Amino acid sequence: MTTNPMLRLATLWCALTLMVLTGPVLAQGNLLSNPGFRIDLSGWDNLYAGDASWSSRDADDSMSSGSAVVGNTANPSNGGAPLVLSQCVTVSPSTIYEFGGRMLVPTGQPQGTYPAVFVYTYASSKCNGPELQSDNQVAASVEEWELERGTITTDAGANSIRFLIGVSKAIGVTAPAYSHFDNLFLRRVGEPGGFVINPSMSASWYNPAQSGHGIMIELLDATRAWMCWFTFDLQGNRAWICALGDVSGNALVFAEAFTVNGGNFPPLFDATKIVEVPWGSITVTFAGCGSGTMEWSTTKPGFQSGSMPLVRLTKLWGTNCP
């Protein structure tokens, strides 16, 4: 596979991404309930009767979803972040969990307004008793949805994590401060020392023994990925197999891959004639930053199930694999 054919296909690839992302997406492996605040704040506890409400403003600009608005009304502020909405999740000891979400500071907030997500671990399975560990991720961008993510490795005695969100403001500030939260996540990503998918995995990948076809992967955020496999069917006809999938530890799971029929070359292109045809499922499992395995299952005529090794072909400018 060479880079030029892949680049020539980029326009359709981006267009298909927009088509698929118009619907709601549930992230496989997300341990939180209602992480995208689709229509309300259901599933979330307001333990301390804090300032929280639902907003139609959505991180993905979806008309069918929204976000949580959390406030800090301390007067004056002590510089802390009152914890408002939370969930308690049962977890496994000695395991890596990734947590985070998208946060936005709307205009008009006091200087020094910072939305944050927090995680606390407990020996109890119900998030009570002494805290064992804690960590947090903070955002600061005004009028820009900022994705923040971190990992925490649970202690040998940990059995639950409480996930919380809150907003901090500078010491002495008397005006209330608000921020939006959306697409929050808490998910198991593996055992200590295991490989964890990161943004640098957005790249072109191929099988060196079969140069001439390959896949493009884009990590949309910490929970979702998009891919297109530019290949051929058993009769040698060109086939583009695409899917929106979920990040799960060291794997990308594309449960509903599809092909597209009905297109014509511009200026005869008509988006209303595009038809998505179900194809099967694809799983890409990474052994590290530069290699992995792709497995697929299909019953579509002209194809067969199978697997192949993958090697990185490209790397996006400015990304590095830790």
PEWOQUI-V571947 format. One record per residue. N is the residue number from 1. PHI is phi as a letter, one per 30 degrees, with the letter a starting at -180 (NA if undefined). PSI is psi in radians with two decimals (999 if undefined). OMEGA is omega in whole degrees, -180 to 180 (none if undefined). Layout:
N & PHI & PSI & OMEGA
N & PHI & PSI & OMEGA
This chain:
1 & NA & 2.40 & 178
2 & c & 2.85 & -176
3 & d & -0.51 & -176
4 & d & -0.86 & 178
5 & e & -0.65 & -180
6 & d & -0.71 & -180
7 & d & -0.61 & -180
8 & d & -0.40 & -178
9 & c & -0.03 & -173
10 & d & -0.61 & -177
11 & d & -0.83 & 179
12 & d & -0.68 & 180
13 & e & -0.81 & 180
14 & d & -0.68 & -180
15 & d & -0.73 & 179
16 & d & -0.62 & 177
17 & e & -0.79 & -179
18 & d & -0.65 & 180
19 & d & -0.77 & -176
20 & d & -0.64 & -174
21 & d & 0.00 & 180
22 & d & -0.32 & -180
23 & c & 2.88 & 179
24 & d & 2.58 & -178
25 & b & 2.34 & 174
26 & c & 2.26 & -177
27 & d & 2.11 & 178
28 & d & 2.36 & 177
29 & i & -0.09 & 178
30 & d & 2.14 & -176
31 & d & -0.12 & -179
32 & d & 2.55 & 174
33 & d & 2.45 & 179
34 & h & 0.93 & -177
35 & d & -0.33 & -179
36 & c & 0.09 & 177
37 & h & 0.99 & -172
38 & d & -0.87 & -179
39 & b & -0.18 & -178
40 & a & -2.90 & -180
41 & c & 0.34 & -178
42 & e & 2.55 & -179
43 & j & -0.20 & -177
44 & c & 2.42 & 177
45 & c & 2.42 & 173
46 & c & 1.43 & -169
47 & d & -0.56 & -174
48 & c & 0.39 & 179
49 & h & 0.79 & 180
50 & d & 3.08 & -178
51 & d & 1.89 & -179
52 & b & 2.47 & 179
53 & a & 2.91 & 178
54 & c & 2.52 & 178
55 & b & 2.57 & 178
56 & d & -0.12 & 178
57 & d & 2.18 & -172
58 & b & 2.49 & -178
59 & d & -0.49 & -180
60 & c & 0.19 & -177
61 & h & 0.59 & 179
62 & d & 2.35 & 179
63 & d & -0.24 & -176
64 & c & 0.27 & -180
65 & b & 3.08 & -178
66 & a & -2.59 & -178
67 & a & 2.96 & 174
68 & c & 2.37 & 174
69 & c & 2.11 & -178
70 & c & 2.41 & -177
71 & c & 2.73 & 172
72 & c & 1.86 & -175
73 & c & 0.27 & 179
74 & e & 2.36 & -176
75 & b & 1.76 & 0
76 & d & 2.95 & -180
77 & d & 2.53 & 174
78 & c & 0.14 & 180
79 & j & -0.10 & -179
80 & d & -3.14 & 179
81 & b & 1.71 & 177
82 & e & 2.22 & -178
83 & d & 2.23 & -172
84 & c & -1.40 & -178
85 & d & 2.50 & -177
86 & a & 2.85 & 171
87 & b & 2.51 & 176
88 & c & 2.24 & -176
89 & b & 2.33 & 174
90 & d & 2.32 & -178
91 & b & 3.08 & 179
92 & c & 2.54 & 177
93 & d & 2.75 & 176
94 & h & 0.83 & -177
95 & b & 2.56 & 179
96 & d & 2.27 & 175
97 & b & 2.41 & 176
98 & c & 2.43 & -178
99 & b & 2.77 & 178
100 & l & -2.70 & -180
101 & l & -3.02 & 180
102 & c & 2.34 & -175
103 & b & 2.60 & -178
104 & b & 2.34 & 173
105 & c & 1.97 & 179
106 & d & 2.79 & 178
107 & d & 2.71 & 177
108 & i & 0.04 & -180
109 & d & 2.71 & 178
110 & e & 2.58 & 177
111 & e & 2.41 & -178
112 & i & 0.34 & 175
113 & d & 2.17 & -177
114 & b & 1.95 & 172
115 & d & 2.60 & -177
116 & a & 2.62 & 171
117 & c & 2.47 & -177
118 & b & 2.61 & 172
119 & b & 2.40 & 177
120 & b & 2.40 & 178
121 & c & 2.66 & -178
122 & b & 2.65 & 173
123 & d & -0.58 & 177
124 & d & 2.64 & 177
125 & d & -0.04 & -177
126 & b & 0.39 & 175
127 & h & 0.64 & 173
128 & b & 2.93 & -175
129 & i & -2.96 & -178
130 & d & 2.52 & 175
131 & d & 2.38 & 179
132 & c & -0.75 & -176
133 & b & 2.86 & 174
134 & a & 2.70 & 176
135 & a & 2.90 & 180
136 & a & 2.84 & 175
137 & b & 2.36 & -173
138 & b & 2.52 & 176
139 & c & 2.91 & -179
140 & b & -0.11 & -173
141 & d & 2.31 & 178
142 & c & 2.24 & -180
143 & h & 0.59 & 177
144 & b & 2.19 & 179
145 & d & 2.05 & -176
146 & c & 2.18 & 178
147 & d & 2.15 & 176
148 & b & 2.43 & -178
149 & b & 2.59 & 177
150 & b & 3.04 & 178
151 & b & 2.64 & 175
152 & b & 2.32 & 177
153 & c & 2.01 & -175
154 & d & 2.55 & 176
155 & d & 2.89 & 179
156 & d & -0.41 & -179
157 & c & 0.13 & -177
158 & d & 2.40 & 179
159 & b & -0.04 & 177
160 & a & 2.73 & 175
161 & b & 2.30 & 170
162 & c & 2.15 & 179
163 & c & 2.21 & -176
164 & b & 2.73 & 175
165 & b & 2.56 & 180
166 & a & 3.06 & -177
167 & b & 2.33 & 176
168 & c & 2.76 & 174
169 & b & 2.87 & -173
170 & d & 2.67 & 178
171 & e & 2.32 & 177
172 & j & -0.19 & -180
173 & d & 2.32 & -180
174 & c & -0.45 & -179
175 & d & 2.53 & 177
176 & d & 2.65 & 179
177 & b & 2.36 & -176
178 & b & 2.67 & 176
179 & b & 2.72 & 178
180 & c & 2.56 & 176
181 & b & 2.44 & 180
182 & a & 2.81 & 177
183 & h & 0.84 & 179
184 & d & 2.69 & -178
185 & a & 2.59 & 170
186 & b & 2.04 & -175
187 & b & 2.59 & 177
188 & d & 2.30 & -179
189 & b & -0.04 & 174
190 & k & -3.08 & 178
191 & d & 2.77 & 178
192 & e & 2.34 & -179
193 & j & -0.17 & 180
194 & d & 2.78 & -179
195 & d & 2.41 & 179
196 & b & 2.28 & 179
197 & d & 2.44 & -179
198 & b & 2.98 & -175
199 & e & -0.41 & -178
200 & d & -0.16 & 179
201 & d & -0.17 & 173
202 & d & 1.95 & -172
203 & a & 3.14 & 170
204 & c & 2.41 & -177
205 & b & 2.59 & 179
206 & a & 2.99 & 176
207 & c & 1.94 & -177
208 & e & -0.47 & 180
209 & d & -0.15 & -179
210 & b & 0.89 & -179
211 & e & 2.30 & -178
212 & k & -0.23 & 173
213 & b & 2.77 & -178
214 & l & -3.08 & -175
215 & b & 2.65 & 171
216 & c & 2.30 & -178
217 & b & 2.38 & 173
218 & b & 2.12 & 174
219 & d & 1.94 & -178
220 & d & -0.64 & 173
221 & a & -2.84 & -175
222 & d & -0.19 & -176
223 & b & -0.24 & -173
224 & b & 2.62 & 179
225 & b & 2.67 & 177
226 & b & 2.47 & 178
227 & b & 2.67 & 169
228 & b & 2.29 & 178
229 & c & 1.97 & 180
230 & c & 1.82 & -172
231 & b & -2.71 & -177
232 & b & 2.72 & 175
233 & d & -3.09 & -176
234 & d & -0.30 & 178
235 & c & 0.00 & 178
236 & j & 0.14 & 177
237 & d & 2.46 & 180
238 & d & 2.39 & -180
239 & b & 2.25 & 175
240 & c & 2.04 & -178
241 & c & 2.06 & -173
242 & b & 2.85 & 179
243 & a & 2.66 & 169
244 & c & 2.26 & -175
245 & b & -2.95 & -173
246 & c & 2.52 & 174
247 & d & 2.25 & -179
248 & b & 1.63 & -179
249 & i & -2.06 & 178
250 & c & 0.34 & -177
251 & b & 2.68 & 171
252 & c & 2.16 & -175
253 & c & 2.00 & 179
254 & c & 1.63 & -172
255 & d & -0.36 & -174
256 & b & 1.19 & 176
257 & d & 2.68 & -177
258 & b & 2.80 & 169
259 & c & 2.96 & -177
260 & b & 2.31 & 176
261 & b & 2.84 & 170
262 & j & 0.02 & -178
263 & d & 2.70 & 174
264 & b & 2.66 & -179
265 & d & 2.43 & 177
266 & e & 2.52 & 10
267 & d & 0.19 & -179
268 & d & -0.01 & -178
269 & d & 2.35 & 179
270 & b & 1.88 & -176
271 & e & -0.46 & -178
272 & d & -0.26 & -179
273 & c & -0.05 & 179
274 & d & 2.28 & -180
275 & b & 2.22 & 176
276 & d & 2.24 & -179
277 & c & 2.07 & 180
278 & e & 2.40 & -177
279 & c & -0.75 & -176
280 & l & -2.67 & -179
281 & b & 2.66 & -179
282 & b & 2.38 & 174
283 & b & 2.23 & 177
284 & c & 2.06 & -179
285 & c & 2.20 & -176
286 & c & 2.32 & 175
287 & d & -0.34 & -179
288 & a & -2.88 & -176
289 & d & -0.40 & -173
290 & b & 0.09 & -177
291 & a & 2.76 & 179
292 & a & -2.93 & -180
293 & b & 2.42 & 178
294 & c & 2.20 & 178
295 & b & 2.51 & -180
296 & b & 2.69 & 179
297 & b & 2.24 & -179
298 & a & 2.61 & 173
299 & c & 0.15 & -179
300 & d & 2.27 & 178
301 & e & 2.44 & 180
302 & j & 0.00 & -180
303 & b & 2.98 & 176
304 & b & 2.68 & 180
305 & d & 2.72 & -180
306 & l & -2.84 & 179
307 & a & 2.86 & 176
308 & a & 2.68 & 175
309 & d & 2.69 & 178
310 & b & 2.50 & 175
311 & b & 2.48 & 179
312 & d & 2.34 & 176
313 & c & -0.66 & -177
314 & b & 2.90 & 173
315 & b & 2.29 & -180
316 & d & 2.48 & 180
317 & e & 2.26 & 175
318 & i & 0.03 & 179
319 & c & 2.45 & 177
320 & b & 2.52 & 179
321 & c & 2.13 & -178
322 & d & 999 & none
